[in-house]
Amino acid sequence: MAVSIELTLGDITRFGADAIVNAANSSLLGGGGVDGAIHRAGGPDILAECRALRQTTLPDGLPAGQAVATTAGALPADWVIHTVGPVYSTMEDRSATLASCYRSSLAVADELGARTVAFPAVSAGVYGWPMADAARIAVGTVRTADTRVDTVTFVLFGRDAYRAFEDALSGA
């Protein structure tokens, strides 16, 4: 059965799901945008697990396009799945890396047994990816993903992002 895709306008740190995806930076140690908000709202347990990952399996950080899970701390979720999106470039096509963020996150969700997953618009904030193209890649990748996740909700911050994802979902 195909994954159900939903859209909502709001704050991902307040969204209840089995797993919330963090648009992280490769250090996994927090930052701005969604990453900073998740770390602040989730509390110190998330950062502690991220530091442990850096000291063990990810000493050089998490590469773009890959994903890893930690506790969700105080967030209304069981896990945070951290993924590092690519910085947008007009000189190099990094679309495959952005798609890999979604596929890798869903693979981690499958390993965890998560049935509901909330995604932000990965790379469409400070990493500069044009929203309409980010939405097209996100929706297309999730729509065709081989996953046991039942429902993916894109939790979008702002009406422009919501409209772009709505257009991508309707095939416009």
Backbone torsions as a table, in degrees:
resi	resn	phi	psi	omega
1	MET	NA	137.9	-178.7
2	ALA	-72.2	150.6	177.7
3	VAL	-67.7	139.8	175.4
4	SER	-83.6	132.0	-179.6
5	ILE	-112.4	126.8	178.6
6	GLU	-124.9	158.5	177.3
7	LEU	-124.5	143.6	172.1
8	THR	-147.1	149.1	177.4
9	LEU	-95.9	126.4	179.3
10	GLY	163.7	-161.0	-175.7
11	ASP	-106.1	115.1	-176.2
12	ILE	-61.5	-25.3	-179.9
13	THR	-71.8	-10.7	179.1
14	ARG	-110.9	4.8	-175.6
15	PHE	-91.5	129.6	179.2
16	GLY	-85.9	120.3	177.7
17	ALA	-155.0	163.0	174.9
18	ASP	-61.1	-42.4	179.8
19	ALA	-137.0	139.3	174.4
20	ILE	-111.8	132.8	179.6
21	VAL	-92.7	133.4	178.2
22	ASN	-103.1	126.1	171.9
23	ALA	-80.1	84.6	-171.0
24	ALA	-87.0	167.9	165.9
25	ASN	-99.1	165.5	-171.1
26	SER	-64.1	-21.3	179.7
27	SER	-71.4	-23.7	-175.8
28	LEU	65.2	11.5	-173.3
29	LEU	-104.2	21.6	179.1
30	GLY	92.8	167.5	-178.6
31	GLY	-179.4	-144.4	-179.5
32	GLY	-99.0	-175.2	175.2
33	GLY	56.2	-138.8	-179.0
34	VAL	-58.6	-42.4	-177.7
35	ASP	-57.8	-50.7	179.3
36	GLY	-63.6	-40.3	-179.5
37	ALA	-63.8	-42.5	179.5
38	ILE	-65.2	-44.5	178.5
39	HIS	-62.9	-42.6	-179.9
40	ARG	-65.7	-48.0	-176.5
41	ALA	-71.9	-32.4	-177.5
42	GLY	-79.4	-23.4	178.1
43	GLY	89.1	-176.3	-170.6
44	PRO	-69.5	-18.4	-178.2
45	ASP	-64.6	-36.1	179.4
46	ILE	-64.7	-49.0	-180.0
47	LEU	-62.2	-38.9	179.2
48	ALA	-61.0	-43.9	178.7
49	GLU	-69.1	-35.8	176.8
50	CYS	-64.3	-42.3	177.3
51	ARG	-62.2	-40.1	178.3
52	ALA	-63.2	-41.1	176.7
53	LEU	-60.8	-41.5	180.0
54	ARG	-65.9	-31.4	-179.1
55	GLN	-82.8	-13.9	-176.6
56	THR	-119.7	-87.5	-170.5
57	THR	-82.4	-18.8	-176.9
58	LEU	-128.2	58.6	-176.4
59	PRO	-62.3	-25.6	179.6
60	ASP	-99.0	6.9	-178.7
61	GLY	93.7	176.9	-179.2
62	LEU	-92.4	122.6	179.7
63	PRO	-68.4	152.1	177.1
64	ALA	-57.8	138.5	178.5
65	GLY	91.3	-10.2	179.7
66	GLN	-103.6	171.6	-177.4
67	ALA	-144.4	152.8	177.9
68	VAL	-150.1	151.1	-176.8
69	ALA	-110.3	150.4	170.8
70	THR	-136.8	177.9	170.6
71	THR	-58.9	162.4	175.1
72	ALA	-100.9	0.3	179.1
73	GLY	56.2	-126.0	-176.8
74	ALA	-86.5	3.6	179.3
75	LEU	-73.6	156.4	178.7
76	PRO	-80.2	55.3	-178.5
77	ALA	-150.9	167.2	175.0
78	ASP	-88.7	-33.1	-176.4
79	TRP	-139.5	157.0	165.5
80	VAL	-112.9	127.0	173.9
81	ILE	-102.1	116.1	-178.3
82	HIS	-92.3	130.6	174.6
83	THR	-135.5	146.1	-178.5
84	VAL	-108.0	113.1	177.8
85	GLY	-81.3	158.4	176.6
86	PRO	-78.9	150.6	170.9
87	VAL	-75.2	134.4	-178.8
88	TYR	-64.6	141.4	178.4
89	SER	-138.2	137.3	173.7
90	THR	-86.1	-10.6	-176.8
91	MET	-95.5	-18.2	-174.8
92	GLU	-143.0	133.9	178.6
93	ASP	-80.7	111.4	-179.0
94	ARG	-109.2	19.5	-178.1
95	SER	-58.8	-39.1	-179.1
96	ALA	-63.9	-34.7	178.4
97	THR	-69.4	-40.8	177.9
98	LEU	-64.1	-44.3	177.6
99	ALA	-60.5	-38.0	179.2
100	SER	-62.1	-31.0	176.4
101	CYS	-57.6	-44.9	-178.7
102	TYR	-71.7	-45.1	178.7
103	ARG	-63.1	-45.4	-179.6
104	SER	-63.7	-40.4	178.7
105	SER	-63.8	-41.6	178.3
106	LEU	-67.9	-34.9	176.7
107	ALA	-64.5	-41.7	176.6
108	VAL	-64.5	-42.0	177.6
109	ALA	-58.4	-41.3	177.6
110	ASP	-62.3	-42.9	178.2
111	GLU	-60.5	-36.2	-178.6
112	LEU	-79.6	-19.1	-174.6
113	GLY	84.2	17.8	179.5
114	ALA	-70.8	136.8	178.4
115	ARG	-106.8	-23.9	177.6
116	THR	-123.7	131.6	-177.0
117	VAL	-133.4	134.7	176.7
118	ALA	-110.1	127.8	179.1
119	PHE	-114.3	144.1	163.9
120	PRO	-87.1	-177.4	173.9
121	ALA	-85.5	89.6	-175.4
122	VAL	-60.0	133.6	177.4
123	SER	72.2	-2.3	-175.2
124	ALA	-91.3	4.5	177.3
125	GLY	-101.2	-115.4	-176.5
126	VAL	-65.1	-16.9	178.8
127	TYR	-83.4	-2.3	165.4
128	GLY	78.4	10.5	-178.8
129	TRP	-69.5	130.9	178.0
130	PRO	-58.7	130.1	-170.5
131	MET	-56.7	-44.8	-177.8
132	ALA	-62.0	-40.3	179.5
133	ASP	-72.4	-39.4	176.6
134	ALA	-60.3	-41.5	179.4
135	ALA	-65.6	-43.4	179.4
136	ARG	-58.9	-46.9	-179.4
137	ILE	-66.7	-44.4	-178.5
138	ALA	-61.6	-53.4	-177.0
139	VAL	-64.8	-44.6	179.8
140	GLY	-62.3	-39.6	-179.5
141	THR	-69.5	-45.8	179.9
142	VAL	-65.1	-40.5	-178.0
143	ARG	-59.6	-35.0	-175.9
144	THR	-103.3	4.7	-176.7
145	ALA	-70.1	143.2	173.3
146	ASP	-89.5	97.6	-174.1
147	THR	-145.0	156.0	173.9
148	ARG	-95.7	0.4	176.6
149	VAL	-64.1	134.0	-179.9
150	ASP	-82.0	-45.2	-174.0
151	THR	-135.0	128.0	170.7
152	VAL	-110.1	127.3	175.1
153	THR	-115.1	125.0	172.1
154	PHE	-87.1	114.7	179.9
155	VAL	-97.7	109.5	-168.2
156	LEU	-110.0	137.0	-176.4
157	PHE	-101.8	95.3	178.9
158	GLY	115.7	144.6	-176.7
159	ARG	-65.9	-33.4	179.1
160	ASP	-63.9	-42.7	177.9
161	ALA	-63.9	-44.0	179.9
162	TYR	-59.1	-46.1	-179.3
163	ARG	-63.2	-40.5	179.7
164	ALA	-63.2	-41.8	178.9
165	PHE	-71.6	-35.6	176.2
166	GLU	-61.4	-43.6	177.9
167	ASP	-63.1	-43.3	-179.6
168	ALA	-64.6	-39.2	-178.9
169	LEU	-68.1	-35.3	-179.9
170	SER	-85.9	-4.8	178.9
171	GLY	82.4	14.6	-178.4
172	ALA	-71.2	NA	NA
